[in-house]
Amino acid sequence: MADSLISARVPKAKRDAVANVLASLGSSTTELVNRAFDYVLAEKKLPEIKAADDCSANNDDFSAFVSRTTFDIPWATDGSVAADTTAPDSAANYKDIISAGRQADYERLA
């Protein structure tokens, strides 16, 4: 059977996220598309997508991850980092704030 090339429009962020997952599974986009076509041929329908209610645990996990791995940056109205006494060492830019935050994390580990 001769192969054919398929072109599809997918948001870049979604494509990149799926490519990372496929790589971690040792798979490829080609295998994903072939399996999707096999599924449609066998089932005569598109795969079902979980309802939003089924994903609530994943959303909670993601929210917890974001809160553990981020912190607020005190932005001024002009887009610069505002002088803020709550920022680590009253840093002048976001790179200094991130650096100070990492330093504090490393010191806690010591």
N, CA, C and O of each residue as an XYZ file, in Angstrom:
440
protein
N       0.851     -1.170      0.000
C       0.000      0.000      0.000
C       0.904      1.242      0.000
O       1.858      1.325      0.774
N       0.597      2.186     -0.860
C       1.390      3.417     -0.964
C       1.037      4.359      0.187
O      -0.118      4.455      0.602
N       2.045      5.039      0.682
C       1.831      6.012      1.753
C       1.418      7.344      1.154
O       1.718      7.647     -0.001
N       0.717      8.140      1.971
C       0.382      9.497      1.550
C       0.720     10.452      2.690
O       0.765     10.060      3.856
N       0.951     11.688      2.337
C       1.305     12.721      3.308
C       0.044     13.470      3.694
O      -0.739     13.862      2.830
N      -0.157     13.673      5.001
C      -1.328     14.376      5.513
C      -0.873     15.688      6.127
O       0.139     15.741      6.826
N      -1.621     16.737      5.863
C      -1.333     18.051      6.439
C      -2.537     18.465      7.272
O      -3.680     18.320      6.837
N      -2.282     18.979      8.464
C      -3.379     19.419      9.329
C      -2.964     20.681     10.067
O      -1.788     20.867     10.380
N      -3.922     21.538     10.342
C      -3.655     22.748     11.114
C      -3.931     22.463     12.588
O      -5.039     22.089     12.972
N      -2.895     22.649     13.399
C      -2.966     22.409     14.840
C      -2.250     23.568     15.510
O      -1.195     23.990     15.038
N      -2.809     24.103     16.619
C      -2.086     25.171     17.325
C      -0.680     24.701     17.705
O      -0.493     23.571     18.156
N       0.301     25.582     17.518
C       1.698     25.230     17.760
C       1.920     24.728     19.187
O       2.646     23.757     19.400
N       1.296     25.388     20.163
C       1.471     24.971     21.558
C       0.965     23.551     21.770
O       1.589     22.765     22.482
N      -0.170     23.222     21.150
C      -0.714     21.869     21.284
C       0.196     20.861     20.600
O       0.464     19.788     21.142
N       0.676     21.210     19.397
C       1.580     20.322     18.659
C       2.840     20.040     19.470
O       3.281     18.895     19.563
N       3.420     21.094     20.060
C       4.648     20.920     20.838
C       4.401     20.078     22.083
O       5.213     19.220     22.428
N       3.272     20.324     22.763
C       2.953     19.550     23.969
C       2.773     18.076     23.638
O       3.277     17.207     24.350
N       2.049     17.793     22.550
C       1.824     16.404     22.152
C       3.137     15.756     21.706
O       3.379     14.586     21.999
N       3.977     16.503     21.006
C       5.264     15.960     20.568
C       6.106     15.536     21.768
O       6.773     14.503     21.725
N       6.078     16.334     22.843
C       6.824     15.975     24.052
C       6.271     14.703     24.683
O       7.033     13.831     25.102
N       4.943     14.596     24.751
C       4.327     13.398     25.330
C       4.658     12.177     24.470
O       5.027     11.124     24.990
N       4.525     12.326     23.157
C       4.831     11.201     22.270
C       6.282     10.765     22.403
O       6.573      9.569     22.418
N       7.193     11.728     22.498
C       8.610     11.388     22.659
C       8.832     10.615     23.956
O       9.609      9.661     23.992
N       8.143     11.034     25.025
C       8.307     10.332     26.306
C       7.741      8.922     26.246
O       8.142      8.051     27.018
N       6.809      8.701     25.328
C       6.234      7.364     25.145
C       7.009      6.537     24.126
O       6.698      5.368     23.897
N       8.023      7.156     23.514
C       8.776      6.464     22.483
C       7.975      6.318     21.198
O       8.150      5.353     20.453
N       7.100      7.278     20.942
C       6.230      7.211     19.774
C       6.454      8.432     18.892
O       7.362      9.226     19.135
N       5.621      8.575     17.867
C       5.777      9.680     16.928
C       4.409     10.168     16.465
O       3.388      9.523     16.702
N       4.412     11.315     15.803
C       3.179     11.866     15.245
C       2.612     10.915     14.193
O       1.396     10.748     14.093
N       3.481     10.301     13.421
C       3.039      9.350     12.393
C       2.276      8.188     13.028
O       1.219      7.791     12.537
N       2.808      7.653     14.108
C       2.119      6.540     14.783
C       0.784      7.001     15.366
O      -0.208      6.274     15.302
N       0.759      8.203     15.931
C      -0.486      8.748     16.478
C      -1.550      8.859     15.393
O      -2.685      8.428     15.596
N      -1.202      9.425     14.255
C      -2.169      9.594     13.165
C      -2.618      8.241     12.635
O      -3.807      8.042     12.383
N      -1.686      7.306     12.462
C      -2.074      5.967     11.990
C      -3.032      5.292     12.958
O      -4.010      4.674     12.535
N      -2.758      5.406     14.259
C      -3.656      4.787     15.251
C      -5.014      5.480     15.276
O      -6.038      4.825     15.470
N      -5.033      6.800     15.081
C      -6.304      7.524     15.019
C      -7.123      7.044     13.816
O      -8.330      6.828     13.929
N      -6.467      6.879     12.673
C      -7.164      6.380     11.494
C      -7.669      4.962     11.724
O      -8.793      4.645     11.335
N      -6.859      4.096     12.351
C      -7.294      2.732     12.662
C      -8.523      2.751     13.571
O      -9.454      1.968     13.381
N      -8.519      3.645     14.554
C      -9.647      3.733     15.483
C     -10.923      4.126     14.733
O     -11.971      3.508     14.922
N     -10.834      5.149     13.886
C     -12.009      5.612     13.142
C     -12.518      4.509     12.216
O     -13.728      4.320     12.091
N     -11.618      3.787     11.572
C     -12.047      2.682     10.713
C     -12.747      1.583     11.505
O     -13.760      1.044     11.059
N     -12.212      1.250     12.676
C     -12.780      0.164     13.483
C     -14.075      0.574     14.177
O     -15.024     -0.208     14.223
N     -14.124      1.780     14.714
C     -15.265      2.193     15.534
C     -16.302      3.018     14.776
O     -17.433      3.181     15.234
N     -15.913      3.529     13.631
C     -16.791      4.384     12.821
C     -17.228      5.637     13.568
O     -18.341      6.129     13.379
N     -16.334      6.154     14.426
C     -16.591      7.394     15.163
C     -15.268      7.972     15.644
O     -14.238      7.297     15.636
N     -15.313      9.225     16.060
C     -14.133      9.859     16.632
C     -13.948      9.411     18.076
O     -14.928      9.074     18.741
N     -12.723      9.398     18.573
C     -12.513      9.052     19.985
C     -13.245     10.045     20.888
O     -13.357     11.228     20.565
N     -13.730      9.560     22.000
C     -14.425     10.410     22.978
C     -13.405     11.215     23.773
O     -12.312     10.730     24.066
N     -13.759     12.426     24.114
C     -12.922     13.276     24.955
C     -13.580     13.363     26.319
O     -14.797     13.519     26.419
N     -12.763     13.261     27.386
C     -13.299     13.336     28.740
C     -14.032     14.650     28.947
O     -13.620     15.695     28.445
N     -15.123     14.579     29.693
C     -15.840     15.795     30.062
C     -14.988     16.595     31.036
O     -14.099     16.048     31.687
N     -15.261     17.879     31.132
C     -14.490     18.755     32.017
C     -14.544     18.265     33.460
O     -13.572     18.419     34.200
N     -15.669     17.676     33.871
C     -15.793     17.173     35.244
C     -14.797     16.049     35.519
O     -14.292     15.927     36.635
N     -14.514     15.227     34.506
C     -13.584     14.116     34.676
C     -12.149     14.599     34.848
O     -11.310     13.871     35.380
N     -11.860     15.826     34.400
C     -10.503     16.360     34.441
C     -10.247     17.235     35.666
O      -9.169     17.816     35.783
N     -11.204     17.342     36.575
C     -11.042     18.262     37.694
C      -9.846     17.906     38.565
O      -9.180     18.803     39.081
N      -9.556     16.627     38.741
C      -8.386     16.244     39.536
C      -7.116     16.718     38.848
O      -6.199     17.205     39.509
N      -7.053     16.581     37.542
C      -5.880     17.050     36.803
C      -5.746     18.559     36.901
O      -4.633     19.071     37.020
N      -6.869     19.285     36.852
C      -6.823     20.735     36.977
C      -6.324     21.130     38.366
O      -5.540     22.070     38.500
N      -6.776     20.416     39.397
C      -6.319     20.702     40.754
C      -4.822     20.432     40.880
O      -4.094     21.209     41.498
N      -4.369     19.327     40.290
C      -2.941     19.000     40.313
C      -2.134     20.080     39.609
O      -1.074     20.485     40.086
N      -2.647     20.547     38.462
C      -1.938     21.576     37.710
C      -1.897     22.877     38.504
O      -0.861     23.540     38.553
N      -3.012     23.245     39.123
C      -3.049     24.472     39.933
C      -2.067     24.384     41.097
O      -1.387     25.361     41.409
N      -1.991     23.225     41.735
C      -1.043     23.046     42.837
C       0.389     23.151     42.333
O       1.237     23.749     42.994
N       0.663     22.574     41.168
C       1.998     22.663     40.581
C       2.370     24.116     40.297
O       3.481     24.544     40.609
N       1.456     24.867     39.714
C       1.733     26.275     39.392
C       1.995     27.066     40.655
O       2.917     27.881     40.687
N       1.216     26.849     41.689
C       1.431     27.615     42.926
C       2.753     27.251     43.600
O       3.356     28.095     44.263
N       3.214     25.998     43.441
C       4.495     25.594     44.025
C       5.690     26.122     43.245
O       6.769     26.295     43.811
N       5.513     26.378     41.963
C       6.661     26.706     41.116
C       6.691     28.143     40.622
O       7.529     28.484     39.787
N       5.806     28.986     41.112
C       5.787     30.384     40.676
C       5.692     31.313     41.877
O       5.370     30.894     42.989
N       5.977     32.567     41.629
C       5.760     33.592     42.643
C       5.463     34.904     41.939
O       5.824     35.090     40.777
N       4.809     35.806     42.639
C       4.402     37.073     42.053
C       5.598     37.986     41.844
O       6.527     38.023     42.651
N       5.551     38.717     40.749
C       6.554     39.749     40.466
C       5.828     41.085     40.537
O       4.807     41.270     39.874
N       6.339     42.013     41.329
C       5.649     43.298     41.509
C       5.855     44.232     40.305
O       6.757     45.069     40.319
N       5.026     44.092     39.271
C       5.170     44.898     38.063
C       4.661     46.314     38.300
O       3.623     46.501     38.934
N       5.375     47.304     37.800
C       4.932     48.695     37.832
C       4.038     48.933     36.616
O       3.987     48.105     35.706
N       3.340     50.059     36.605
C       2.424     50.353     35.505
C       3.137     50.519     34.175
O       2.520     50.333     33.126
N       4.419     50.864     34.186
C       5.161     51.035     32.934
C       5.776     49.721     32.429
O       6.508     49.725     31.440
N       5.486     48.607     33.095
C       5.995     47.312     32.666
C       7.294     46.907     33.317
O       7.742     45.772     33.154
N       7.911     47.819     34.055
C       9.138     47.460     34.758
C       8.767     46.821     36.091
O       7.604     46.828     36.496
N       9.751     46.281     36.751
C       9.507     45.689     38.061
C       9.515     46.813     39.083
O      10.478     47.574     39.172
N       8.444     46.915     39.848
C       8.315     47.980     40.837
C       9.211     47.709     42.031
O       9.452     46.556     42.391
N       9.699     48.769     42.638
C      10.459     48.617     43.881
C       9.459     48.146     44.931
O       8.487     48.843     45.222
N       9.691     47.001     45.483
C       8.744     46.398     46.422
C       9.540     45.764     47.550
O      10.428     44.946     47.314
N       9.221     46.140     48.750
C       9.971     45.601     49.880
C       9.674     44.131     50.122
O      10.418     43.470     50.845
N       8.595     43.598     49.528
C       8.311     42.172     49.703
C       9.086     41.322     48.707
O       9.193     40.108     48.877
N       9.632     41.958     47.658
C      10.430     41.211     46.687
C      11.772     40.871     47.328
O      12.293     41.652     48.124
N      12.333     39.721     46.992
C      13.622     39.335     47.564
C      14.675     40.420     47.339
O      14.951     40.787     46.196
N      15.251     40.923     48.397
C      16.302     41.942     48.350
C      15.901     43.193     47.575
O      16.764     43.888     47.041
N      14.586     43.492     47.505
C      14.085     44.653     46.753
C      14.716     44.722     45.368
O      15.219     45.770     44.963
N      14.689     43.619     44.650
C      15.349     43.499     43.345
C      14.780     44.485     42.336
O      13.615     44.873     42.422
N      15.611     44.887     41.378
C      15.220     45.888     40.399
C      14.649     45.276     39.131
O      13.984     45.982     38.373
N      14.877     43.998     38.867
C      14.286     43.385     37.673
C      13.931     41.937     37.969
O      14.372     41.357     38.961
N      13.127     41.371     37.084
C      12.612     40.029     37.355
C      13.711     38.974     37.415
O      13.577     37.996     38.150
N      14.788     39.145     36.666
C      15.881     38.166     36.721
C      16.517     38.158     38.110
O      16.877     37.099     38.625
N      16.656     39.346     38.718
C      17.187     39.411     40.078
C      16.231     38.745     41.067
O      16.665     38.064     41.996
N      14.926     38.947     40.860
C      13.928     38.337     41.752
C      13.996     36.815     41.651
O      13.977     36.120     42.667
N      14.073     36.304     40.433
C      14.152     34.851     40.244
C      15.432     34.301     40.848
O      15.419     33.263     41.511
N      16.537     34.996     40.619
C      17.819     34.564     41.178
C      17.772     34.531     42.701
O      18.244     33.579     43.323
N      17.200     35.576     43.300
C      17.098     35.628     44.762
C      16.187     34.520     45.285
O      16.463     33.927     46.328
N      15.111     34.244     44.568
C      14.210     33.159     44.971
C      14.897     31.809     44.921
O      14.733     30.990     45.825
N      15.671     31.571     43.862
C      16.412     30.308     43.755
C      17.445     30.191     44.870
O      17.614     29.129     45.468
N      18.133     31.296     45.139
C      19.134     31.294     46.205
C      18.490     30.926     47.545
O      19.040     30.139     48.316
N      17.315     31.508     47.809
C      16.601     31.202     49.059
C      16.224     29.721     49.111
O      16.332     29.087     50.161
N      15.782     29.173     47.982
C      15.426     27.742     47.930
C      16.650     26.870     48.216
O      16.569     25.912     48.985
N      17.790     27.209     47.591
C      19.024     26.432     47.807
C      19.467     26.514     49.263
O      19.909     25.519     49.839
N      19.350     27.702     49.860
C      19.755     27.860     51.257
C      18.872     27.017     52.181
O      19.357     26.478     53.176
N      17.587     26.901     51.863
C      16.695     26.073     52.674
C      17.104     24.612     52.617
O      16.900     23.871     53.579
N      17.681     24.189     51.490
C      18.093     22.799     51.341
C      19.357     22.481     52.130
O      19.578     21.330     52.507
N      20.182     23.480     52.382
C      21.466     23.270     53.054
C      21.295     22.945     54.520
O      22.283     22.740     55.226
